[in-house]
Amino acid sequence: MKIVGLMSGTSYDGVDVVAAEFTREGETLRLRPLGHRSLDYPDDLRAEIGALLPPAATTIEAVCRLDNRLGEVFAEAAALGVELAGGVADAVVSPGQTVFHWVEAGRVRGTLQLGAPARVAARVGVPVLHDLRSADVAAGGQGAPLVPAFDALLLDAAGGPRTAIGSGGTAPRAALNLGGIANLTLVAPGAPVLGYDVGPANALLDAAARRFLDRPCDLDGARAAAGRVHQGLLALLLAEPYYAAAPPKSTGKELFHGGYLDDRLAALGEPVASDDVLATLTELTARTVADACDRHGVTEVIAAGGGVRNPTLRARLAALGEGRWRLRTTDELGVPAQAKEAYAFALLGWLSWHGLPGAIPSVTGASRAAVLGSWTPSGPPFTATQADPPRRLVVTP
């Protein structure tokens, strides 16, 4: 099968597009990357998304307009993905742009992604899988993170857990995604897969860059590198109850948004230089991720996502893990770090096509493993009987 995967994360800066060819060989599923691209959102679309996100008030008209406008962008991205696939694809996975994740007392009550999948299907003429989170939420799960299904297969194929540094035993390996939110997947022999959202990766950094620098991000972490960590502000940020909550747990812009940062700065009661705010937020991300890795005793961290392009953040993570775990990227495993999540959603499309669950209950807290997503056009796009799940994912050049 050739599947096009799309991904637009909580940073809402654009769409990552991949084309992937999947071949089943017994218990092994082979993934051959066919190419990846990124489409940036125009500035006015980013502003439109930001104006609708919490804590902003909105209208159903604004939701409808944004849903269809995003659908047009995803349709363009899907068409590009079909070109990367050689002009022919069997399916497109378009999870949409998350605009709200409804969480009450640690339980997810609902989730909403926009992106008019019918527009995508009309453009490319193949079935489109969308609304991937709702089935897991309906089963009592968090609906996130969903990438651990990909991580678990990939880390198993890349080799068993390594001997921990300074230890005679074995330790879990971690897959880390540094998008708007940092999420972690942990794989260890004989144990259920564990995964959860750690906290903000780029979400608060980008909010600070927009406020202080009038830019969408702190490019290469340059301004953070020029600043100093403000210990008082860091202490306020680390006091967030979310970090102490036990998994399964998930979060997003409904908690970690610009207003959240404004409230902490106001509570501090003293001015903080913009570069120092960025340095402190970088330390927050590095510290919360490192604390989570240390808590689970990992031996190595394999990172992906936009945050790996931030040398300041990467250097701080590597320093915090020195002597306990090493940091590397998925590029070493054949999966481009920037495109990993889009490839993961392509895999979820392959699983759903074959009637296989894509959510892991030990990760999301669901009562059962759910087959993810809804298909457009309506009705099942296949007639094959349910397949046995693969045990590993091998990336083939």
Secondary structure, DSSP 8 states (H G I E B T S, - for coil): -EEEEEEB-TT-SEEEEEEEEEEEETTEEEEEEEEEEEEE--HHHHHHHHHHSTTS---HHHHHHHHHHHHHHHHHHHHHHHHHTTS--SEEE---EEEEEEEETTEEEEEEEE--HHHHHHHH-S-EEE--SHHHHHTTS-----THHHHHHHHHHT-S--B-TT-SSB--EEEEEESSEEEEEEE-TTS--EEEEEEESSHHHHHHIIIIISSSS-GGGHHHHHS---HHHHHHHHT-GGGGS-SS----TTTSSHHHHHHHHHHHTS---HHHHHHHHHHHHHHHHHHHHHHHT-SEEEEESGGGG-HHHHHHHHHHHTTT-EEEEGGGGTS-GGGHHHHHHHHHHHHHHTT---S-HHHH--SS-----EEESSS-S---------SEEEE--
